[in-house]
Amino acid sequence: MARAAAKAGARKGASDDPADLLAFYRDMLLIRRFEERAGQLYGMGLIGGFCHLYIGQEAIAVGMQAVRVKGDQVITGYRDHGHMLAAGMDPKAVMAELTGRAAGASHGKGGSMHMFSVEHDFYGGHGIVGAQVSLGTGIALANRYRDNGAVAFIYLGDGAANQGQVYESFNMAALWRLPAVYVIENNQYAMGTSVARSSSDTHLYRRGAGFNIPGKEVDGMDVSAVRAAGLEAADFARSGKGPTILEMKTYRYRGHSMSDPGKYRTRDEIDEVRKTRDPIDHLRDRLEASGMADESQLKALDSEVKAIVADAAEFARTAPEPAPGELFTDIYVGEAA
């Protein structure tokens, strides 16, 4: 996942590079197909608990992943499968975590909302709305203290943008000029409540104005626009100037979670977004129109991705469950020998 995209952040070349765009297309497609299969497994009873799908928002995780360099950290909320895949985690380990297997990213104990990967500097998946913002700000503080040049990318939703601890975090990040990029994934609905009904100011990128944090509204359905805005914000943070807020205007096609029938919006609304703004279709049309790829190449990528997801699903279905002793592991951090 994100092989070429990971290099893109380091070289910071043009977003029109064909190799980058093809990698972005493949990575978004992997997230889409993975989430579709996860929804099927949930319906079959193989995934328990909550399950929040990322379908429709793929351009954000992939575009921002292209900005990261080695050592940068990511932390997000509970709609996290796409972020984990974009960070480079093995689809088998992510799917196995969803089904509660020992080979899962968190040994089957975290489930959909709580996955971690030290190897990929991925700090979760968090179930408490807005809690990851405080934790991510702490990660940025550690970066500043260590002077390691790393940036913390902190994701939150439009619903979390109304949480009090978010503004405490903004204040501290601005006061201490912490290397943080706050990415608000505004998918228009906090659970079932539209932004217009829950926020007195619906321009969420302005939420940091009182703390002198610059903000920007970004088309979160365009992977190149996401990457360009992310590069600017990351450079700003890395240069010691402090945090930035990026409001990614996006849309989720499925309900808030698998238990949400989504009756608060019309089918026509969803279909209109799919038809006119879908991030994968948008990039596919761009690749074909510019001659960077033809239909056969893109079909081959889709076949490759479907095979990876099918393999991950079978692995997640058949892998062994954790041993009972796992209940007592990963509870406390022991002292170094």
Secondary structure, 3 states (H helix, E strand, C coil): CCHHHHHHHHHCCCCCCHHHHHHHHHHHHHHHHHHHHHHHHHHCCCCCCCCCCCCCCHHHHHHHHCCCCCCCEEECCCCCHHHHHHCCCCHHHHHHHHCCCCCCCCCCCCCCCCCCECCCCECCCCCCCCHHHHHHHHHHHHHHHHCCCCCEEEEEECCHHHCHHHHHHHHHHHHCCCCEEEEEEECCEECCEEHHHHCCCCCHHHCCHHHCCCEEEEECCCHHHHHHHHHHHHHHHHCCCCCEEEEEECCCCCCCCCCCCCCCCCHHHHHHHHHHHCHHHHHHHHHHHCCCCCHHHHHHHHHHHHHHHHHHHHHHHHCCCCCHHHHHCCCCCCCCC
